[in-house]
């Protein structure tokens, strides 16, 4: 009795390699985007929409010196100017009623971070979003 070896030779080996490389190249941008989304969501502590927009939209965000999302998260409603400055440092866009810690050098889409102050000088609103121009 003679045994026949069955092989899957419907596609030549060289063509399989080419198809694998093409699939990888097609999938690579998706894998990078998912990785970038996870980075913004987990490491940078962005909201899901901010993380998504950071990956999809080209942003041009200028940040205040020593700005971090973890410092930003420590500021609470009711804090005074001096308490905010102690945590965040100096804003790059200060007015009596709003302190901005981000800006757009080219006046386009950017991550908006700042605090709205009452006339008495306490935080009434925390601004964390994505500004579309």
N, C-alpha and C positions, 0 to 999 in steps of 0.2 A: 504494500500500500504506500503510495507516494503522497507526501504532505505538501500542500502548496502554502507558501508564505503570502499572506495578504498584506499589502501595504496601501497606504492612502497616498496615492501619487497623482491625485486629481490636479494638484497645483505644484509646479516645480519648486524646489527648495529655494532657489534664488528669488523667485516671485514672492514666496512667503516672506522672505526678509524685507523685500521692498514694501509689501503691504503692511508689515509690522511697523516699519519706519514711518510710512505715511500716516498710519493710525496714530502713532505717538505724536507726530508733528501736528496733527489735527487736534488731538486731545490736550496737548501741552498748554495752550492758552487757557483752556478751561481749568486745568489743574492749578495753574499759577493764579488764576482769578479766585478760585476757592481758597487757596493758601493765603492770598492777600486779604480776602474777606475775613478769614479766621484770625489773621494777625491784627487787623483793626478792631475786630470784635473782642478778642480775648486779651491781647497784649495792651493795646491802646485804650481799651475799655470804651469804645465808641458804641453808640446805640446801633441796632441793626440797620436802620436806614442810613446813618452816617457811614457805617462800614460799607454798605452796598454802594453808596454814592462815591466813596473814596476809591472804589475799584472801577466803577463804570464811568464816572465823570472825571475829567482832568481838573484837578484843583490847583489853586495857586494861593496857598495859605502862608502868611507870615505869622510867626508865633512870637509872643513876648519872651524875653530872655528867661531861661530856666523854667519855662512853662511845662507842666506835665498834667495829664488827665487826672492822676491821683491827687495832686494838689487841688485841682479844680473841684473835684468831688468832695473835698473837705469843707468848702464854703457852704454855709447854710443861710436860709432866709432869716433876717433879723440881725445878722452880723454888721458891725460898723466898718467904716472905711479903714480904720487902723487894723482891725482884725483881718480884713480881707488882704490888706497890703502885707501883713505879717506872714500870711500863708502863701500868697501868690507873687509877691513882689510888685514892682511898679507896672501899671498897665501901659500899653503902647497907644491907647486911644482913651485918654481920660477927659471926662467932662464932669460937671457937678452931679449929674443924674445917671451917668452911664460910664462904666469902665470896661473898655474892650481889651482883650488879651490876644486877639487875632486881627488880621487884616489881609487884604488882597493887594499885593504890589501892582498887579496889572488890571485891577478893577474887574475881576471875573469871579467865577464860582470859588467859594472858600468855606472852610469850617469856621463858624461864628461861635465865639466863646466870650462871655462877658457877664456883667452884673448891673442891674438897674437899681438905683438907690432912691430912697424917699428924700423929701426935702430935709428931713432930720438926719440923714446920713446913714440909714440902715438898708441892707439889701432887701428889696421887695420882689425881685425876679432874677432867676438864674437863666441866662441865655446860652443854650447849647443846641446848635442846629447846623444846618447846611444852607448857606446863602447862595441863591441862584441870581446871576446878573443877566 
